Amino acid sequence: MSESVNIDMILRDIQLMRKKLDEIEEELLKLKIRELEEEEVTNEELEELERLSKEARENGIPWEEAKKVVGFL
């Protein structure tokens, strides 16, 4: 029984960490977008970047990997 409780606590902690990491990633992406805005990126490009980063997050794909696929790197 105590093993089950420990597993539940570990799973809960992992979920909390995953949520926090998603929040951190989102803030970092916002900073990156601001950085791109300073490089005079068009509104269409910014919207596409935001859409792609959101889609990557929702699908659990690291943004760095997604950027390689779409040619941002």
Chimera marker file (.cmm) of the C-alpha trace (Angstrom):
<marker_set name="trace">
<marker id="1" x="0.000" y="0.000" z="0.000" r="1" g="1" b="0" radius="0.5"/>
<marker id="2" x="2.766" y="2.466" z="0.848" r="1" g="1" b="0" radius="0.5"/>
<marker id="3" x="4.411" y="1.802" z="-2.528" r="1" g="1" b="0" radius="0.5"/>
<marker id="4" x="1.199" y="2.862" z="-4.236" r="1" g="1" b="0" radius="0.5"/>
<marker id="5" x="1.103" y="6.087" z="-2.249" r="1" g="1" b="0" radius="0.5"/>
<marker id="6" x="4.734" y="6.791" z="-3.112" r="1" g="1" b="0" radius="0.5"/>
<marker id="7" x="4.053" y="6.167" z="-6.801" r="1" g="1" b="0" radius="0.5"/>
<marker id="8" x="1.048" y="8.490" z="-6.676" r="1" g="1" b="0" radius="0.5"/>
<marker id="9" x="3.150" y="11.193" z="-5.017" r="1" g="1" b="0" radius="0.5"/>
<marker id="10" x="5.920" y="10.780" z="-7.587" r="1" g="1" b="0" radius="0.5"/>
<marker id="11" x="3.437" y="10.956" z="-10.472" r="1" g="1" b="0" radius="0.5"/>
<marker id="12" x="1.847" y="14.075" z="-8.994" r="1" g="1" b="0" radius="0.5"/>
<marker id="13" x="5.271" y="15.683" z="-8.577" r="1" g="1" b="0" radius="0.5"/>
<marker id="14" x="6.177" y="14.842" z="-12.177" r="1" g="1" b="0" radius="0.5"/>
<marker id="15" x="2.931" y="16.387" z="-13.409" r="1" g="1" b="0" radius="0.5"/>
<marker id="16" x="3.618" y="19.544" z="-11.399" r="1" g="1" b="0" radius="0.5"/>
<marker id="17" x="7.166" y="19.734" z="-12.758" r="1" g="1" b="0" radius="0.5"/>
<marker id="18" x="5.924" y="19.202" z="-16.310" r="1" g="1" b="0" radius="0.5"/>
<marker id="19" x="3.384" y="22.019" z="-15.867" r="1" g="1" b="0" radius="0.5"/>
<marker id="20" x="6.049" y="24.345" z="-14.480" r="1" g="1" b="0" radius="0.5"/>
<marker id="21" x="8.432" y="23.472" z="-17.321" r="1" g="1" b="0" radius="0.5"/>
<marker id="22" x="5.666" y="24.257" z="-19.832" r="1" g="1" b="0" radius="0.5"/>
<marker id="23" x="5.144" y="27.647" z="-18.162" r="1" g="1" b="0" radius="0.5"/>
<marker id="24" x="8.879" y="28.362" z="-18.261" r="1" g="1" b="0" radius="0.5"/>
<marker id="25" x="9.077" y="27.294" z="-21.906" r="1" g="1" b="0" radius="0.5"/>
<marker id="26" x="6.155" y="29.564" z="-22.774" r="1" g="1" b="0" radius="0.5"/>
<marker id="27" x="7.835" y="32.551" z="-21.098" r="1" g="1" b="0" radius="0.5"/>
<marker id="28" x="11.099" y="31.821" z="-22.902" r="1" g="1" b="0" radius="0.5"/>
<marker id="29" x="9.257" y="31.624" z="-26.209" r="1" g="1" b="0" radius="0.5"/>
<marker id="30" x="7.628" y="34.980" z="-25.513" r="1" g="1" b="0" radius="0.5"/>
<marker id="31" x="11.098" y="36.418" z="-24.916" r="1" g="1" b="0" radius="0.5"/>
<marker id="32" x="12.313" y="34.870" z="-28.160" r="1" g="1" b="0" radius="0.5"/>
<marker id="33" x="9.354" y="36.337" z="-30.026" r="1" g="1" b="0" radius="0.5"/>
<marker id="34" x="10.130" y="39.776" z="-28.600" r="1" g="1" b="0" radius="0.5"/>
<marker id="35" x="13.712" y="39.307" z="-29.713" r="1" g="1" b="0" radius="0.5"/>
<marker id="36" x="12.493" y="38.464" z="-33.212" r="1" g="1" b="0" radius="0.5"/>
<marker id="37" x="10.225" y="41.502" z="-33.213" r="1" g="1" b="0" radius="0.5"/>
<marker id="38" x="13.295" y="43.627" z="-32.678" r="1" g="1" b="0" radius="0.5"/>
<marker id="39" x="14.744" y="42.052" z="-35.819" r="1" g="1" b="0" radius="0.5"/>
<marker id="40" x="11.768" y="43.477" z="-37.749" r="1" g="1" b="0" radius="0.5"/>
<marker id="41" x="9.902" y="40.272" z="-38.420" r="1" g="1" b="0" radius="0.5"/>
<marker id="42" x="6.548" y="40.678" z="-40.132" r="1" g="1" b="0" radius="0.5"/>
<marker id="43" x="3.321" y="40.169" z="-38.197" r="1" g="1" b="0" radius="0.5"/>
<marker id="44" x="2.557" y="37.130" z="-40.349" r="1" g="1" b="0" radius="0.5"/>
<marker id="45" x="5.904" y="35.565" z="-39.425" r="1" g="1" b="0" radius="0.5"/>
<marker id="46" x="5.296" y="36.249" z="-35.729" r="1" g="1" b="0" radius="0.5"/>
<marker id="47" x="1.829" y="34.728" z="-35.872" r="1" g="1" b="0" radius="0.5"/>
<marker id="48" x="3.215" y="31.660" z="-37.629" r="1" g="1" b="0" radius="0.5"/>
<marker id="49" x="5.987" y="31.357" z="-35.045" r="1" g="1" b="0" radius="0.5"/>
<marker id="50" x="3.483" y="31.597" z="-32.192" r="1" g="1" b="0" radius="0.5"/>
<marker id="51" x="1.221" y="29.022" z="-33.839" r="1" g="1" b="0" radius="0.5"/>
<marker id="52" x="4.091" y="26.606" z="-34.411" r="1" g="1" b="0" radius="0.5"/>
<marker id="53" x="5.481" y="26.976" z="-30.898" r="1" g="1" b="0" radius="0.5"/>
<marker id="54" x="2.030" y="26.390" z="-29.382" r="1" g="1" b="0" radius="0.5"/>
<marker id="55" x="1.460" y="23.367" z="-31.594" r="1" g="1" b="0" radius="0.5"/>
<marker id="56" x="4.860" y="21.953" z="-30.647" r="1" g="1" b="0" radius="0.5"/>
<marker id="57" x="4.145" y="22.397" z="-26.923" r="1" g="1" b="0" radius="0.5"/>
<marker id="58" x="0.721" y="20.798" z="-27.229" r="1" g="1" b="0" radius="0.5"/>
<marker id="59" x="2.243" y="17.783" z="-28.967" r="1" g="1" b="0" radius="0.5"/>
<marker id="60" x="5.086" y="17.448" z="-26.487" r="1" g="1" b="0" radius="0.5"/>
<marker id="61" x="7.728" y="18.298" z="-29.088" r="1" g="1" b="0" radius="0.5"/>
<marker id="62" x="10.709" y="20.272" z="-27.790" r="1" g="1" b="0" radius="0.5"/>
<marker id="63" x="10.700" y="23.669" z="-29.499" r="1" g="1" b="0" radius="0.5"/>
<marker id="64" x="14.373" y="23.333" z="-30.452" r="1" g="1" b="0" radius="0.5"/>
<marker id="65" x="13.539" y="20.163" z="-32.408" r="1" g="1" b="0" radius="0.5"/>
<marker id="66" x="10.497" y="21.768" z="-34.013" r="1" g="1" b="0" radius="0.5"/>
<marker id="67" x="12.580" y="24.764" z="-35.147" r="1" g="1" b="0" radius="0.5"/>
<marker id="68" x="14.999" y="22.425" z="-36.912" r="1" g="1" b="0" radius="0.5"/>
<marker id="69" x="12.124" y="20.784" z="-38.774" r="1" g="1" b="0" radius="0.5"/>
<marker id="70" x="10.619" y="24.077" z="-39.956" r="1" g="1" b="0" radius="0.5"/>
<marker id="71" x="13.964" y="25.651" z="-40.763" r="1" g="1" b="0" radius="0.5"/>
<marker id="72" x="14.312" y="28.296" z="-38.041" r="1" g="1" b="0" radius="0.5"/>
<marker id="73" x="17.826" y="27.046" z="-37.233" r="1" g="1" b="0" radius="0.5"/>
<link id1="1" id2="2" r="1" g="1" b="0" radius="0.2"/>
<link id1="2" id2="3" r="1" g="1" b="0" radius="0.2"/>
<link id1="3" id2="4" r="1" g="1" b="0" radius="0.2"/>
<link id1="4" id2="5" r="1" g="1" b="0" radius="0.2"/>
<link id1="5" id2="6" r="1" g="1" b="0" radius="0.2"/>
<link id1="6" id2="7" r="1" g="1" b="0" radius="0.2"/>
<link id1="7" id2="8" r="1" g="1" b="0" radius="0.2"/>
<link id1="8" id2="9" r="1" g="1" b="0" radius="0.2"/>
<link id1="9" id2="10" r="1" g="1" b="0" radius="0.2"/>
<link id1="10" id2="11" r="1" g="1" b="0" radius="0.2"/>
<link id1="11" id2="12" r="1" g="1" b="0" radius="0.2"/>
<link id1="12" id2="13" r="1" g="1" b="0" radius="0.2"/>
<link id1="13" id2="14" r="1" g="1" b="0" radius="0.2"/>
<link id1="14" id2="15" r="1" g="1" b="0" radius="0.2"/>
<link id1="15" id2="16" r="1" g="1" b="0" radius="0.2"/>
<link id1="16" id2="17" r="1" g="1" b="0" radius="0.2"/>
<link id1="17" id2="18" r="1" g="1" b="0" radius="0.2"/>
<link id1="18" id2="19" r="1" g="1" b="0" radius="0.2"/>
<link id1="19" id2="20" r="1" g="1" b="0" radius="0.2"/>
<link id1="20" id2="21" r="1" g="1" b="0" radius="0.2"/>
<link id1="21" id2="22" r="1" g="1" b="0" radius="0.2"/>
<link id1="22" id2="23" r="1" g="1" b="0" radius="0.2"/>
<link id1="23" id2="24" r="1" g="1" b="0" radius="0.2"/>
<link id1="24" id2="25" r="1" g="1" b="0" radius="0.2"/>
<link id1="25" id2="26" r="1" g="1" b="0" radius="0.2"/>
<link id1="26" id2="27" r="1" g="1" b="0" radius="0.2"/>
<link id1="27" id2="28" r="1" g="1" b="0" radius="0.2"/>
<link id1="28" id2="29" r="1" g="1" b="0" radius="0.2"/>
<link id1="29" id2="30" r="1" g="1" b="0" radius="0.2"/>
<link id1="30" id2="31" r="1" g="1" b="0" radius="0.2"/>
<link id1="31" id2="32" r="1" g="1" b="0" radius="0.2"/>
<link id1="32" id2="33" r="1" g="1" b="0" radius="0.2"/>
<link id1="33" id2="34" r="1" g="1" b="0" radius="0.2"/>
<link id1="34" id2="35" r="1" g="1" b="0" radius="0.2"/>
<link id1="35" id2="36" r="1" g="1" b="0" radius="0.2"/>
<link id1="36" id2="37" r="1" g="1" b="0" radius="0.2"/>
<link id1="37" id2="38" r="1" g="1" b="0" radius="0.2"/>
<link id1="38" id2="39" r="1" g="1" b="0" radius="0.2"/>
<link id1="39" id2="40" r="1" g="1" b="0" radius="0.2"/>
<link id1="40" id2="41" r="1" g="1" b="0" radius="0.2"/>
<link id1="41" id2="42" r="1" g="1" b="0" radius="0.2"/>
<link id1="42" id2="43" r="1" g="1" b="0" radius="0.2"/>
<link id1="43" id2="44" r="1" g="1" b="0" radius="0.2"/>
<link id1="44" id2="45" r="1" g="1" b="0" radius="0.2"/>
<link id1="45" id2="46" r="1" g="1" b="0" radius="0.2"/>
<link id1="46" id2="47" r="1" g="1" b="0" radius="0.2"/>
<link id1="47" id2="48" r="1" g="1" b="0" radius="0.2"/>
<link id1="48" id2="49" r="1" g="1" b="0" radius="0.2"/>
<link id1="49" id2="50" r="1" g="1" b="0" radius="0.2"/>
<link id1="50" id2="51" r="1" g="1" b="0" radius="0.2"/>
<link id1="51" id2="52" r="1" g="1" b="0" radius="0.2"/>
<link id1="52" id2="53" r="1" g="1" b="0" radius="0.2"/>
<link id1="53" id2="54" r="1" g="1" b="0" radius="0.2"/>
<link id1="54" id2="55" r="1" g="1" b="0" radius="0.2"/>
<link id1="55" id2="56" r="1" g="1" b="0" radius="0.2"/>
<link id1="56" id2="57" r="1" g="1" b="0" radius="0.2"/>
<link id1="57" id2="58" r="1" g="1" b="0" radius="0.2"/>
<link id1="58" id2="59" r="1" g="1" b="0" radius="0.2"/>
<link id1="59" id2="60" r="1" g="1" b="0" radius="0.2"/>
<link id1="60" id2="61" r="1" g="1" b="0" radius="0.2"/>
<link id1="61" id2="62" r="1" g="1" b="0" radius="0.2"/>
<link id1="62" id2="63" r="1" g="1" b="0" radius="0.2"/>
<link id1="63" id2="64" r="1" g="1" b="0" radius="0.2"/>
<link id1="64" id2="65" r="1" g="1" b="0" radius="0.2"/>
<link id1="65" id2="66" r="1" g="1" b="0" radius="0.2"/>
<link id1="66" id2="67" r="1" g="1" b="0" radius="0.2"/>
<link id1="67" id2="68" r="1" g="1" b="0" radius="0.2"/>
<link id1="68" id2="69" r="1" g="1" b="0" radius="0.2"/>
<link id1="69" id2="70" r="1" g="1" b="0" radius="0.2"/>
<link id1="70" id2="71" r="1" g="1" b="0" radius="0.2"/>
<link id1="71" id2="72" r="1" g="1" b="0" radius="0.2"/>
<link id1="72" id2="73" r="1" g="1" b="0" radius="0.2"/>
</marker_set>
